[in-house]
Amino acid sequence: MLLIIAPEEKYINNLVNKFDYTKKSSINKMNIYNCNYNNQQFLIAATGYGKVNIIDTLRYLCDNYDIKVIAQIGTAGSVSDNNDIFNAVVFSNSLQYDVDFSPNGYLPGVFPNSLKGIYPTNDDLKECMQRSCDVCGVNYTNDLIASGDMFVCNNNLANSIRREYNAGAVDVESGVVGQFAYQNKIPYVGVKVISNFAYNNAIRQYNLYEEEAILTSQKIAGKFIKNYYD
């Protein structure tokens, strides 16, 4: 079963309404929608924010449904001139930039006793998401996206993330979703539409462009679902 996730309800409400759906029981006060396209069942859900909430939601969904693929949608902050506002980033990889055990001899993003800290997306799913961007007329890049439990709006931090990881964008959940998918051997993909640059003016840009970026993300996701099943 395909699972589409985003951090909160406003990122999925327009998408849900494009399909026949049944609202299911919620977890962490977030709703789960059982949707149908061409007699194919799939789920759309909001995970909430924070690593514990995201993992709790994903664990619940995987324990109660036969999840075969995870696709993540939403918005992100750009840390690259190549990713302009309203452009999409189709993840090549994801990581958690707020994980740093390098003083203990580990690579940035890698937990102790872990083999990997950068989590690759599935090539076939990535190609499907790219085609969905093309159909929607949305410019996109394939970039690493870096996540942490904060809204990045600081020149020094944004430049540091870009320099350290060669990331194209930042958000708050992609790295932990990537880690969950990797550890549970579930193919995953992600697309985030740029709502702001992650620098000192980020809050003003986010407030101006968030709504359109959210709608664009849901538009791409709708095409992805149809491409995936057609």
C-alpha positions in Angstrom: 0.0 0.0 0.0 1.2 3.5 -0.9 1.5 6.0 2.0 1.6 9.7 1.4 2.7 11.8 4.5 3.1 15.4 5.4 3.6 17.1 8.7 0.1 18.6 9.3 -3.4 18.7 7.9 -3.1 21.8 5.8 -0.5 20.0 3.7 -2.9 17.2 2.7 -6.5 18.5 2.9 -6.7 19.6 -0.8 -5.1 16.4 -1.9 -7.5 14.2 0.1 -10.4 15.9 -1.5 -9.3 14.9 -5.0 -10.1 11.2 -4.2 -12.8 9.1 -2.7 -11.8 8.6 0.9 -12.8 7.4 4.4 -11.5 9.2 7.4 -9.9 6.7 9.8 -9.0 6.8 13.5 -6.3 9.3 14.3 -3.0 9.1 16.1 -1.2 11.9 17.9 -4.4 14.0 17.0 -3.6 13.6 13.3 -6.1 12.1 10.9 -5.5 9.1 8.6 -7.4 8.9 5.3 -8.0 5.7 3.4 -8.3 6.8 -0.2 -9.2 5.1 -3.5 -8.0 5.6 -7.1 -8.9 3.2 -9.8 -9.8 0.6 -7.2 -6.4 0.9 -5.6 -6.3 1.7 -1.9 -3.7 4.1 -0.5 -3.3 6.2 2.7 -2.8 9.9 3.2 -1.7 10.9 6.7 -0.3 13.8 8.7 2.6 12.8 11.1 2.8 15.9 13.3 6.1 17.6 14.1 9.1 16.3 16.0 11.0 13.0 15.6 9.0 11.2 18.3 5.6 12.1 16.8 6.8 11.2 13.3 8.2 7.8 14.3 5.1 7.0 16.4 2.8 7.8 13.4 4.9 5.8 11.0 5.2 2.9 13.3 1.5 2.8 13.9 0.8 2.9 10.2 3.2 0.2 9.4 1.9 -2.0 12.2 -1.7 -1.6 11.1 -1.4 -1.4 7.3 0.6 -3.2 4.7 2.8 -0.2 3.8 5.0 -0.9 0.8 6.0 2.7 -0.3 6.3 6.0 1.6 6.1 9.3 -0.3 6.7 12.5 1.6 5.3 15.9 0.5 5.3 19.5 1.8 7.4 22.6 1.8 11.1 23.4 2.5 13.5 26.2 2.8 16.1 26.6 0.1 19.8 26.8 0.9 20.9 26.8 -2.8 20.5 29.4 -5.5 19.4 26.5 -7.8 16.3 26.1 -5.7 14.1 29.1 -6.1 10.8 29.8 -4.5 8.0 27.5 -5.9 10.5 25.2 -7.4 10.4 21.6 -6.2 13.2 19.5 -4.7 12.8 15.8 -5.5 15.0 14.1 -2.9 18.1 12.3 -4.0 18.9 11.6 -0.3 18.0 12.9 3.1 19.8 13.3 6.4 19.4 14.8 9.9 21.8 17.8 10.2 21.1 18.1 13.9 22.8 14.6 14.5 26.5 15.1 15.1 28.7 12.6 16.8 31.8 13.7 14.8 33.8 14.3 18.1 33.5 10.6 18.7 34.9 9.8 15.2 31.6 9.4 13.3 30.7 11.1 10.1 28.2 14.0 10.3 24.7 12.7 10.5 25.7 9.2 11.6 24.5 7.8 14.9 26.9 5.6 17.0 26.8 2.0 15.9 25.0 2.9 12.7 26.2 2.2 9.2 24.4 5.1 7.4 23.4 8.7 8.1 22.5 9.6 4.5 19.3 7.9 3.3 18.9 7.4 -0.4 15.5 7.5 -2.1 14.2 4.9 -4.5 15.2 5.5 -8.2 11.9 4.3 -9.7 9.8 6.4 -7.3 12.1 9.4 -7.9 11.6 9.1 -11.7 7.8 8.9 -11.1 7.9 12.0 -9.0 10.0 13.9 -11.6 7.5 13.0 -14.3 4.8 14.3 -12.0 6.6 17.6 -11.6 7.0 17.8 -15.4 3.2 17.3 -16.0 2.5 20.0 -13.5 5.0 22.4 -15.1 7.0 22.7 -12.0 10.8 23.1 -12.2 12.7 20.7 -10.0 16.1 19.7 -8.9 17.4 16.4 -7.4 19.1 17.4 -4.2 19.9 16.1 -0.8 17.5 17.6 1.8 18.6 18.0 5.4 16.3 18.1 8.3 16.3 19.1 12.0 13.8 20.0 14.7 13.9 23.7 13.9 12.8 26.3 11.4 16.1 27.5 9.8 16.1 31.3 9.4 19.7 32.2 9.9 22.4 33.0 7.4 25.2 31.3 9.3 23.2 28.1 9.9 21.9 27.9 6.4 25.4 28.4 4.9 26.8 25.8 7.3 24.3 23.2 6.3 24.9 23.9 2.6 28.6 23.7 3.0 28.8 20.7 5.3 26.3 18.4 3.5 26.0 19.9 0.0 22.3 20.1 0.7 19.8 21.9 -1.5 17.1 22.5 1.0 16.1 22.1 4.7 12.9 20.9 6.4 11.9 19.3 9.7 11.1 15.7 8.9 12.8 14.2 5.8 15.8 12.8 7.6 13.9 10.9 10.2 11.5 9.6 7.5 14.5 8.5 5.5 16.0 6.7 8.5 12.7 5.0 9.3 12.3 3.8 5.7 15.9 2.6 5.5 15.8 0.7 8.7 12.4 -0.9 7.8 13.5 -1.6 4.2 10.6 0.5 2.7 11.2 2.3 -0.6 10.6 6.0 -0.2 10.6 9.2 -2.1 10.0 12.9 -1.3 9.1 16.1 -3.0 9.2 19.5 -1.2 8.2 22.8 -2.8 10.3 25.8 -1.8 8.4 28.3 0.3 11.4 30.5 1.3 15.1 30.8 1.4 16.4 29.6 4.8 18.2 32.9 5.6 17.5 35.9 7.8 14.4 36.9 5.7 12.9 33.4 5.9 9.9 34.1 8.1 8.6 36.9 5.9 9.0 34.8 2.7 7.4 31.8 4.4 4.3 33.9 5.4 4.0 35.2 1.9 4.5 32.1 -0.1 3.6 29.1 2.1 0.0 28.7 0.9 0.9 28.6 -2.8 3.9 26.3 -2.1 1.5 23.9 -0.2 -1.0 23.8 -3.0 1.8 23.1 -5.6 3.1 20.3 -3.4 -0.4 18.7 -3.3 -0.8 19.1 -7.0 2.4 17.2 -7.7 1.4 14.5 -5.2 -1.9 14.1 -7.0 -0.1 13.5 -10.3 2.3 11.2 -8.5 -0.5 9.0 -7.2 -2.0 8.6 -10.6 1.4 8.0 -12.3 2.2 5.4 -9.6 -1.0 3.4 -10.3 -1.5 3.9 -14.0 
